[in-house]
Amino acid sequence: MRYYTGLSSEIYKIDPRDLAVLKDTAKDVKPIKGEGVVLLIGDSLKDTKDTVYQGREVIEKAIKDGVEYIPVRVAFYTRTPWFNILSSFVKGVRKHYFGYSSNNYHMRMKDLEDLKIERSVRTIDNAYTFKSQRKWVVGEDIKDEWFAKMSKSFKEKGYDDRYPMDVMLCRAFGVKDNLHQGHHRMMFSREYGVERVAIKFMAAGHLPKWLSPIFKFLIKVTKYKTN
């Protein structure tokens, strides 16, 4: 049985205690060469649980030694048909195949920022304004209400773990991870110096291996960020 088809483009520094509660994927998994701890996400919509694909001993040692965050690669099983390459490029097609990790995970805000996976950096001036997506442009009164509510929450309580940010694996051109939802939460976390945030992983599909190098190079030279 194949337990995964794709890997995250980034390495995430995750609290090992979040991983310790997960079961192992299976006894017969084939180790992924060159990788340490690997998290295999399930699908919360299908009640498939996240598991530790490899690196259990690293997780346990980190907890024993008091290490707060450890580097983790994220594996997933593609949800799109193998022939549907279009889903890697067209948002309207891709959204029909979304799957979400069953668990939330914690990271340092700075580590998440350093990954540079935000598609756009939200500020006070451009919060809740999406010129290219008119259906999401809201009136000033609603914008001010949302802004004030979120600002108060972050200022008084810090990050609310009930609302993790969604990180989509292999979103840009099917090869590069991007932040899917949570740009405003990133903004408020910066504003109020929040040190620890919660994320959830999601995935749809990825490009075939023979196409990936081309688009990885394209993203690198153009610094492309998908919509």
C-alpha atoms as an extended CHARMM CRD file, in Angstrom:
* protein
*
       227  EXT
         1         1  MET       CA              0.0000000000        0.0000000000        0.0000000000  PROA      1               0.0000000000
         2         2  ARG       CA              1.1910000000        3.5060000000       -0.8270000000  PROA      2               0.0000000000
         3         3  TYR       CA              0.8620000000        5.7270000000        2.1980000000  PROA      3               0.0000000000
         4         4  TYR       CA              1.7240000000        9.0200000000        0.4950000000  PROA      4               0.0000000000
         5         5  THR       CA              2.3140000000       10.5330000000       -2.9300000000  PROA      5               0.0000000000
         6         6  GLY       CA              3.4980000000       14.0650000000       -2.1250000000  PROA      6               0.0000000000
         7         7  LEU       CA              5.7080000000       15.9450000000        0.3140000000  PROA      7               0.0000000000
         8         8  SER       CA              5.5360000000       19.5350000000        1.5110000000  PROA      8               0.0000000000
         9         9  SER       CA              7.9530000000       21.9280000000       -0.1640000000  PROA      9               0.0000000000
        10        10  GLU       CA              8.8330000000       23.3770000000        3.2470000000  PROA      10              0.0000000000
        11        11  ILE       CA             10.0150000000       22.0330000000        6.5790000000  PROA      11              0.0000000000
        12        12  TYR       CA              7.8570000000       23.1270000000        9.5160000000  PROA      12              0.0000000000
        13        13  LYS       CA              9.1910000000       23.5320000000       13.0620000000  PROA      13              0.0000000000
        14        14  ILE       CA              6.3900000000       21.9720000000       15.1120000000  PROA      14              0.0000000000
        15        15  ASP       CA              5.8680000000       21.3760000000       18.8170000000  PROA      15              0.0000000000
        16        16  PRO       CA              6.8240000000       17.6860000000       19.2950000000  PROA      16              0.0000000000
        17        17  ARG       CA              4.0400000000       17.2750000000       21.8540000000  PROA      17              0.0000000000
        18        18  ASP       CA              1.5210000000       17.8050000000       19.0520000000  PROA      18              0.0000000000
        19        19  LEU       CA              3.0750000000       14.8560000000       17.2270000000  PROA      19              0.0000000000
        20        20  ALA       CA              3.5200000000       12.5640000000       20.2230000000  PROA      20              0.0000000000
        21        21  VAL       CA             -0.2540000000       12.0320000000       20.5550000000  PROA      21              0.0000000000
        22        22  LEU       CA             -0.5130000000       10.6370000000       17.0150000000  PROA      22              0.0000000000
        23        23  LYS       CA             -0.3400000000        6.9540000000       16.1390000000  PROA      23              0.0000000000
        24        24  ASP       CA              2.2860000000        5.6120000000       13.7540000000  PROA      24              0.0000000000
        25        25  THR       CA              1.2830000000        5.2140000000       10.1110000000  PROA      25              0.0000000000
        26        26  ALA       CA              2.0810000000        1.5040000000        9.8340000000  PROA      26              0.0000000000
        27        27  LYS       CA              4.8640000000       -0.9450000000       10.5720000000  PROA      27              0.0000000000
        28        28  ASP       CA              5.6060000000       -1.6340000000        6.9100000000  PROA      28              0.0000000000
        29        29  VAL       CA              6.2170000000        1.9390000000        5.7290000000  PROA      29              0.0000000000
        30        30  LYS       CA              9.2680000000        2.4800000000        3.5720000000  PROA      30              0.0000000000
        31        31  PRO       CA             11.4580000000        5.1910000000        5.1500000000  PROA      31              0.0000000000
        32        32  ILE       CA             11.7920000000        8.4070000000        3.1770000000  PROA      32              0.0000000000
        33        33  LYS       CA             15.4970000000        8.8960000000        2.5840000000  PROA      33              0.0000000000
        34        34  GLY       CA             16.9770000000       12.2130000000        3.5830000000  PROA      34              0.0000000000
        35        35  GLU       CA             14.0940000000       13.1010000000        5.8710000000  PROA      35              0.0000000000
        36        36  GLY       CA             13.8660000000       13.0730000000        9.6560000000  PROA      36              0.0000000000
        37        37  VAL       CA             10.4210000000       13.4110000000       11.2060000000  PROA      37              0.0000000000
        38        38  VAL       CA              7.5930000000       13.0880000000        8.6970000000  PROA      38              0.0000000000
        39        39  LEU       CA              3.9490000000       13.7980000000        9.4940000000  PROA      39              0.0000000000
        40        40  LEU       CA              1.3750000000       12.1060000000        7.2510000000  PROA      40              0.0000000000
        41        41  ILE       CA             -1.8590000000       14.0800000000        7.2180000000  PROA      41              0.0000000000
        42        42  GLY       CA             -5.1840000000       12.3410000000        7.0350000000  PROA      42              0.0000000000
        43        43  ASP       CA             -8.4820000000       13.9690000000        6.1070000000  PROA      43              0.0000000000
        44        44  SER       CA            -10.7740000000       15.4730000000        8.7300000000  PROA      44              0.0000000000
        45        45  LEU       CA            -13.6780000000       15.4630000000        6.2540000000  PROA      45              0.0000000000
        46        46  LYS       CA            -13.3960000000       11.6700000000        5.9750000000  PROA      46              0.0000000000
        47        47  ASP       CA            -12.4130000000       11.0990000000        9.6000000000  PROA      47              0.0000000000
        48        48  THR       CA             -8.9710000000        9.8420000000        8.5610000000  PROA      48              0.0000000000
        49        49  LYS       CA             -6.4610000000       10.6450000000       11.2780000000  PROA      49              0.0000000000
        50        50  ASP       CA             -3.0090000000       12.1860000000       10.9620000000  PROA      50              0.0000000000
        51        51  THR       CA             -0.1480000000        9.8010000000       11.7710000000  PROA      51              0.0000000000
        52        52  VAL       CA              3.5940000000        9.8350000000       12.3290000000  PROA      52              0.0000000000
        53        53  TYR       CA              5.1040000000        8.3850000000        9.1720000000  PROA      53              0.0000000000
        54        54  GLN       CA              8.6280000000        8.2580000000       10.5740000000  PROA      54              0.0000000000
        55        55  GLY       CA             10.7560000000        9.7930000000       13.3270000000  PROA      55              0.0000000000
        56        56  ARG       CA              8.9500000000        8.6390000000       16.4760000000  PROA      56              0.0000000000
        57        57  GLU       CA             12.2510000000        8.2800000000       18.3340000000  PROA      57              0.0000000000
        58        58  VAL       CA             13.2070000000       11.8770000000       17.4440000000  PROA      58              0.0000000000
        59        59  ILE       CA              9.8790000000       13.1480000000       18.7730000000  PROA      59              0.0000000000
        60        60  GLU       CA             10.2140000000       11.2830000000       22.0630000000  PROA      60              0.0000000000
        61        61  LYS       CA             13.8120000000       12.3970000000       22.5650000000  PROA      61              0.0000000000
        62        62  ALA       CA             12.9040000000       16.0350000000       21.8700000000  PROA      62              0.0000000000
        63        63  ILE       CA             10.1940000000       15.9460000000       24.5260000000  PROA      63              0.0000000000
        64        64  LYS       CA             12.5290000000       14.2700000000       27.0030000000  PROA      64              0.0000000000
        65        65  ASP       CA             15.2200000000       16.9040000000       26.3550000000  PROA      65              0.0000000000
        66        66  GLY       CA             12.7890000000       19.7940000000       26.5880000000  PROA      66              0.0000000000
        67        67  VAL       CA             13.0970000000       20.8180000000       22.9300000000  PROA      67              0.0000000000
        68        68  GLU       CA             10.1580000000       23.0770000000       22.0920000000  PROA      68              0.0000000000
        69        69  TYR       CA             10.0220000000       22.7190000000       18.3000000000  PROA      69              0.0000000000
        70        70  ILE       CA             11.4520000000       20.2090000000       15.8370000000  PROA      70              0.0000000000
        71        71  PRO       CA             11.7360000000       20.2330000000       12.0140000000  PROA      71              0.0000000000
        72        72  VAL       CA              9.0090000000       18.2340000000       10.2950000000  PROA      72              0.0000000000
        73        73  ARG       CA              8.2840000000       17.3970000000        6.6680000000  PROA      73              0.0000000000
        74        74  VAL       CA              4.6170000000       16.8340000000        5.8260000000  PROA      74              0.0000000000
        75        75  ALA       CA              3.4560000000       13.9960000000        3.5880000000  PROA      75              0.0000000000
        76        76  PHE       CA              0.0530000000       13.6410000000        1.9780000000  PROA      76              0.0000000000
        77        77  TYR       CA             -1.8670000000       11.4870000000       -0.4530000000  PROA      77              0.0000000000
        78        78  THR       CA             -3.0910000000       13.3010000000       -3.5500000000  PROA      78              0.0000000000
        79        79  ARG       CA             -6.8430000000       13.7540000000       -3.7250000000  PROA      79              0.0000000000
        80        80  THR       CA             -7.0270000000       14.7360000000       -7.3900000000  PROA      80              0.0000000000
        81        81  PRO       CA             -7.2320000000       12.2090000000      -10.2460000000  PROA      81              0.0000000000
        82        82  TRP       CA             -3.7570000000       11.4120000000      -11.6150000000  PROA      82              0.0000000000
        83        83  PHE       CA             -4.6570000000       12.8610000000      -15.0260000000  PROA      83              0.0000000000
        84        84  ASN       CA             -6.1210000000       16.1140000000      -13.6490000000  PROA      84              0.0000000000
        85        85  ILE       CA             -3.0400000000       18.3430000000      -13.9320000000  PROA      85              0.0000000000
        86        86  LEU       CA             -5.3580000000       21.3500000000      -14.3810000000  PROA      86              0.0000000000
        87        87  SER       CA             -6.2530000000       21.2100000000      -10.6890000000  PROA      87              0.0000000000
        88        88  SER       CA             -2.7250000000       22.3300000000       -9.8070000000  PROA      88              0.0000000000
        89        89  PHE       CA             -3.2540000000       25.6130000000      -11.6510000000  PROA      89              0.0000000000
        90        90  VAL       CA             -6.9530000000       26.4750000000      -11.4890000000  PROA      90              0.0000000000
        91        91  LYS       CA             -8.3970000000       27.3680000000       -8.1040000000  PROA      91              0.0000000000
        92        92  GLY       CA            -11.9670000000       26.6430000000       -9.1870000000  PROA      92              0.0000000000
        93        93  VAL       CA            -11.0320000000       23.0580000000      -10.0490000000  PROA      93              0.0000000000
        94        94  ARG       CA             -8.7010000000       22.5020000000       -7.1180000000  PROA      94              0.0000000000
        95        95  LYS       CA            -11.2490000000       23.4720000000       -4.4310000000  PROA      95              0.0000000000
        96        96  HSD       CA            -13.3100000000       20.3540000000       -5.1360000000  PROA      96              0.0000000000
        97        97  TYR       CA            -10.5020000000       18.1520000000       -3.8360000000  PROA      97              0.0000000000
        98        98  PHE       CA             -9.5020000000       19.8680000000       -0.6000000000  PROA      98              0.0000000000
        99        99  GLY       CA             -8.6660000000       17.6970000000        2.3850000000  PROA      99              0.0000000000
       100       100  TYR       CA             -7.6100000000       18.9000000000        5.8450000000  PROA      100             0.0000000000
       101       101  SER       CA             -5.3730000000       17.4450000000        8.5300000000  PROA      101             0.0000000000
       102       102  SER       CA             -7.2690000000       15.9690000000       11.4550000000  PROA      102             0.0000000000
       103       103  ASN       CA             -5.1480000000       17.8350000000       14.0130000000  PROA      103             0.0000000000
       104       104  ASN       CA             -3.8260000000       21.3370000000       14.6090000000  PROA      104             0.0000000000
       105       105  TYR       CA             -0.1330000000       22.0300000000       15.1310000000  PROA      105             0.0000000000
       106       106  HSD       CA              1.7880000000       24.7780000000       16.8990000000  PROA      106             0.0000000000
       107       107  MET       CA              4.7110000000       26.8100000000       15.5980000000  PROA      107             0.0000000000
       108       108  ARG       CA              6.6210000000       29.9190000000       16.5470000000  PROA      108             0.0000000000
       109       109  MET       CA              5.2350000000       32.8830000000       14.6610000000  PROA      109             0.0000000000
       110       110  LYS       CA              8.7460000000       33.8440000000       13.5450000000  PROA      110             0.0000000000
       111       111  ASP       CA              9.3980000000       30.3890000000       12.0780000000  PROA      111             0.0000000000
       112       112  LEU       CA              6.1740000000       30.5690000000       10.0990000000  PROA      112             0.0000000000
       113       113  GLU       CA              7.0850000000       34.0280000000        8.8210000000  PROA      113             0.0000000000
       114       114  ASP       CA             10.5450000000       32.8540000000        7.7850000000  PROA      114             0.0000000000
       115       115  LEU       CA              9.0210000000       30.2710000000        5.4430000000  PROA      115             0.0000000000
       116       116  LYS       CA              7.6640000000       33.1330000000        3.2970000000  PROA      116             0.0000000000
       117       117  ILE       CA              4.5460000000       31.2270000000        2.3070000000  PROA      117             0.0000000000
       118       118  GLU       CA              2.1530000000       34.1740000000        2.5720000000  PROA      118             0.0000000000
       119       119  ARG       CA              0.5240000000       35.0430000000       -0.7470000000  PROA      119             0.0000000000
       120       120  SER       CA              0.1050000000       38.6520000000        0.3590000000  PROA      120             0.0000000000
       121       121  VAL       CA              1.1390000000       40.4610000000        3.5020000000  PROA      121             0.0000000000
       122       122  ARG       CA             -1.8640000000       42.0770000000        5.1280000000  PROA      122             0.0000000000
       123       123  THR       CA             -1.5400000000       45.4220000000        6.9110000000  PROA      123             0.0000000000
       124       124  ILE       CA             -3.9530000000       47.7850000000        8.6140000000  PROA      124             0.0000000000
       125       125  ASP       CA             -4.3090000000       49.6950000000        5.3390000000  PROA      125             0.0000000000
       126       126  ASN       CA             -5.2290000000       46.7540000000        3.1210000000  PROA      126             0.0000000000
       127       127  ALA       CA             -7.0590000000       44.5180000000        5.6010000000  PROA      127             0.0000000000
       128       128  TYR       CA            -10.2880000000       43.0690000000        4.2100000000  PROA      128             0.0000000000
       129       129  THR       CA             -9.8030000000       44.6600000000        0.8090000000  PROA      129             0.0000000000
       130       130  PHE       CA             -9.5140000000       42.2700000000       -2.1300000000  PROA      130             0.0000000000
       131       131  LYS       CA             -9.6610000000       44.2090000000       -5.3880000000  PROA      131             0.0000000000
       132       132  SER       CA             -9.2390000000       41.1500000000       -7.5970000000  PROA      132             0.0000000000
       133       133  GLN       CA            -12.0450000000       39.2610000000       -5.8200000000  PROA      133             0.0000000000
       134       134  ARG       CA            -14.9630000000       41.6620000000       -5.6550000000  PROA      134             0.0000000000
       135       135  LYS       CA            -17.2400000000       39.2750000000       -3.8150000000  PROA      135             0.0000000000
       136       136  TRP       CA            -14.9010000000       39.5730000000       -0.8200000000  PROA      136             0.0000000000
       137       137  VAL       CA            -14.7340000000       43.3700000000       -0.7790000000  PROA      137             0.0000000000
       138       138  VAL       CA            -16.7310000000       44.4670000000        2.2550000000  PROA      138             0.0000000000
       139       139  GLY       CA            -18.1810000000       47.7820000000        3.3350000000  PROA      139             0.0000000000
       140       140  GLU       CA            -16.2470000000       50.0470000000        5.6650000000  PROA      140             0.0000000000
       141       141  ASP       CA            -18.6700000000       49.4750000000        8.5500000000  PROA      141             0.0000000000
       142       142  ILE       CA            -18.3260000000       45.6770000000        8.3820000000  PROA      142             0.0000000000
       143       143  LYS       CA            -14.5860000000       45.9440000000        7.8380000000  PROA      143             0.0000000000
       144       144  ASP       CA            -14.2130000000       48.1250000000       10.9240000000  PROA      144             0.0000000000
       145       145  GLU       CA            -16.3280000000       45.7370000000       12.9940000000  PROA      145             0.0000000000
       146       146  TRP       CA            -14.2800000000       42.6840000000       11.9570000000  PROA      146             0.0000000000
       147       147  PHE       CA            -11.0420000000       44.5410000000       12.4770000000  PROA      147             0.0000000000
       148       148  ALA       CA            -11.9720000000       45.7560000000       15.9370000000  PROA      148             0.0000000000
       149       149  LYS       CA            -13.2000000000       42.3350000000       17.0380000000  PROA      149             0.0000000000
       150       150  MET       CA            -10.0590000000       40.5090000000       15.8930000000  PROA      150             0.0000000000
       151       151  SER       CA             -7.7720000000       43.2310000000       17.2020000000  PROA      151             0.0000000000
       152       152  LYS       CA             -9.3600000000       43.0600000000       20.6660000000  PROA      152             0.0000000000
       153       153  SER       CA             -9.1080000000       39.2740000000       20.7440000000  PROA      153             0.0000000000
       154       154  PHE       CA             -5.4250000000       39.1980000000       19.7720000000  PROA      154             0.0000000000
       155       155  LYS       CA             -4.5450000000       42.0360000000       22.1290000000  PROA      155             0.0000000000
       156       156  GLU       CA             -6.2540000000       40.5090000000       25.1550000000  PROA      156             0.0000000000
       157       157  LYS       CA             -5.9350000000       36.7550000000       24.5760000000  PROA      157             0.0000000000
       158       158  GLY       CA             -3.1710000000       36.2060000000       22.0200000000  PROA      158             0.0000000000
       159       159  TYR       CA             -3.7030000000       33.5290000000       19.3930000000  PROA      159             0.0000000000
       160       160  ASP       CA             -6.9730000000       31.5950000000       19.6130000000  PROA      160             0.0000000000
       161       161  ASP       CA             -6.1530000000       27.9450000000       18.8360000000  PROA      161             0.0000000000
       162       162  ARG       CA             -9.7450000000       27.3250000000       17.7870000000  PROA      162             0.0000000000
       163       163  TYR       CA             -8.9670000000       29.1550000000       14.5400000000  PROA      163             0.0000000000
       164       164  PRO       CA             -5.7830000000       27.6760000000       13.0400000000  PROA      164             0.0000000000
       165       165  MET       CA             -4.3050000000       29.0900000000        9.8650000000  PROA      165             0.0000000000
       166       166  ASP       CA             -4.6030000000       26.8100000000        6.8250000000  PROA      166             0.0000000000
       167       167  VAL       CA             -1.3430000000       25.9070000000        5.0840000000  PROA      167             0.0000000000
       168       168  MET       CA             -1.9240000000       24.2890000000        1.6940000000  PROA      168             0.0000000000
       169       169  LEU       CA              0.7470000000       21.8460000000        0.5950000000  PROA      169             0.0000000000
       170       170  CYS       CA              2.0230000000       22.1460000000       -2.9920000000  PROA      170             0.0000000000
       171       171  ARG       CA             -0.4520000000       24.8980000000       -3.8090000000  PROA      171             0.0000000000
       172       172  ALA       CA              1.5480000000       27.1170000000       -6.1680000000  PROA      172             0.0000000000
       173       173  PHE       CA              1.8290000000       25.3010000000       -9.5060000000  PROA      173             0.0000000000
       174       174  GLY       CA              1.4330000000       22.0400000000       -7.6240000000  PROA      174             0.0000000000
       175       175  VAL       CA              4.9430000000       22.2710000000       -6.1500000000  PROA      175             0.0000000000
       176       176  LYS       CA              5.1140000000       25.0770000000       -3.5340000000  PROA      176             0.0000000000
       177       177  ASP       CA              3.3440000000       25.3860000000       -0.1760000000  PROA      177             0.0000000000
       178       178  ASN       CA              1.3080000000       28.5440000000        0.4400000000  PROA      178             0.0000000000
       179       179  LEU       CA             -0.7770000000       29.9970000000        3.2260000000  PROA      179             0.0000000000
       180       180  HSD       CA             -4.3840000000       29.3910000000        2.1730000000  PROA      180             0.0000000000
       181       181  GLN       CA             -6.3260000000       31.0980000000        4.9550000000  PROA      181             0.0000000000
       182       182  GLY       CA             -4.9350000000       33.1730000000        7.8010000000  PROA      182             0.0000000000
       183       183  HSD       CA             -3.3270000000       36.2880000000        6.3550000000  PROA      183             0.0000000000
       184       184  HSD       CA             -5.1770000000       38.5580000000        8.7640000000  PROA      184             0.0000000000
       185       185  ARG       CA             -4.2860000000       36.3270000000       11.6900000000  PROA      185             0.0000000000
       186       186  MET       CA             -0.6650000000       36.6660000000       10.6080000000  PROA      186             0.0000000000
       187       187  MET       CA             -1.1170000000       40.4380000000       10.5450000000  PROA      187             0.0000000000
       188       188  PHE       CA             -2.5130000000       40.6300000000       14.0690000000  PROA      188             0.0000000000
       189       189  SER       CA              0.1020000000       38.2010000000       15.3590000000  PROA      189             0.0000000000
       190       190  ARG       CA              2.7860000000       40.5770000000       14.0890000000  PROA      190             0.0000000000
       191       191  GLU       CA              0.9710000000       43.6130000000       15.4500000000  PROA      191             0.0000000000
       192       192  TYR       CA              0.7300000000       42.2440000000       18.9780000000  PROA      192             0.0000000000
       193       193  GLY       CA              3.9220000000       40.2350000000       19.1200000000  PROA      193             0.0000000000
       194       194  VAL       CA              2.2410000000       36.8400000000       19.3380000000  PROA      194             0.0000000000
       195       195  GLU       CA              4.9770000000       34.2290000000       19.6510000000  PROA      195             0.0000000000
       196       196  ARG       CA              3.0540000000       30.9660000000       19.1680000000  PROA      196             0.0000000000
       197       197  VAL       CA              0.3960000000       30.2530000000       16.5480000000  PROA      197             0.0000000000
       198       198  ALA       CA             -1.7130000000       27.2940000000       15.4180000000  PROA      198             0.0000000000
       199       199  ILE       CA             -1.8450000000       25.8820000000       11.9040000000  PROA      199             0.0000000000
       200       200  LYS       CA             -3.6960000000       23.1580000000       10.0500000000  PROA      200             0.0000000000
       201       201  PHE       CA             -2.4110000000       21.4960000000        6.8960000000  PROA      201             0.0000000000
       202       202  MET       CA             -4.4990000000       20.9400000000        3.7990000000  PROA      202             0.0000000000
       203       203  ALA       CA             -3.8580000000       19.4430000000        0.3740000000  PROA      203             0.0000000000
       204       204  ALA       CA             -5.4820000000       18.6570000000       -2.9340000000  PROA      204             0.0000000000
       205       205  GLY       CA             -2.8460000000       17.3740000000       -5.3320000000  PROA      205             0.0000000000
       206       206  HSD       CA              0.5880000000       17.9600000000       -6.7720000000  PROA      206             0.0000000000
       207       207  LEU       CA              2.3390000000       17.9160000000      -10.1210000000  PROA      207             0.0000000000
       208       208  PRO       CA              3.8890000000       14.7050000000      -11.4600000000  PROA      208             0.0000000000
       209       209  LYS       CA              7.5700000000       14.3170000000      -10.5850000000  PROA      209             0.0000000000
       210       210  TRP       CA              8.6790000000       14.7710000000      -14.1860000000  PROA      210             0.0000000000
       211       211  LEU       CA              7.0310000000       18.2200000000      -14.3380000000  PROA      211             0.0000000000
       212       212  SER       CA              7.9490000000       19.4800000000      -10.8690000000  PROA      212             0.0000000000
       213       213  PRO       CA             11.5370000000       20.6930000000      -11.5360000000  PROA      213             0.0000000000
       214       214  ILE       CA             10.3380000000       23.0270000000      -14.3010000000  PROA      214             0.0000000000
       215       215  PHE       CA              7.7890000000       24.7920000000      -12.1140000000  PROA      215             0.0000000000
       216       216  LYS       CA             10.0050000000       24.8480000000       -9.0320000000  PROA      216             0.0000000000
       217       217  PHE       CA             12.5380000000       26.7440000000      -11.1250000000  PROA      217             0.0000000000
       218       218  LEU       CA              9.8170000000       29.0560000000      -12.4800000000  PROA      218             0.0000000000
       219       219  ILE       CA              8.6250000000       29.9230000000       -8.9630000000  PROA      219             0.0000000000
       220       220  LYS       CA             12.1790000000       30.5270000000       -7.8040000000  PROA      220             0.0000000000
       221       221  VAL       CA             13.1210000000       32.9460000000      -10.5870000000  PROA      221             0.0000000000
       222       222  THR       CA              9.7900000000       34.7970000000      -10.6810000000  PROA      222             0.0000000000
       223       223  LYS       CA              9.0160000000       34.6520000000       -6.9260000000  PROA      223             0.0000000000
       224       224  TYR       CA              5.5200000000       33.6870000000       -7.9980000000  PROA      224             0.0000000000
       225       225  LYS       CA              2.7380000000       33.4350000000       -5.4270000000  PROA      225             0.0000000000
       226       226  THR       CA             -0.4690000000       31.7140000000       -6.4500000000  PROA      226             0.0000000000
       227       227  ASN       CA             -3.9190000000       33.2270000000       -5.8690000000  PROA      227             0.0000000000
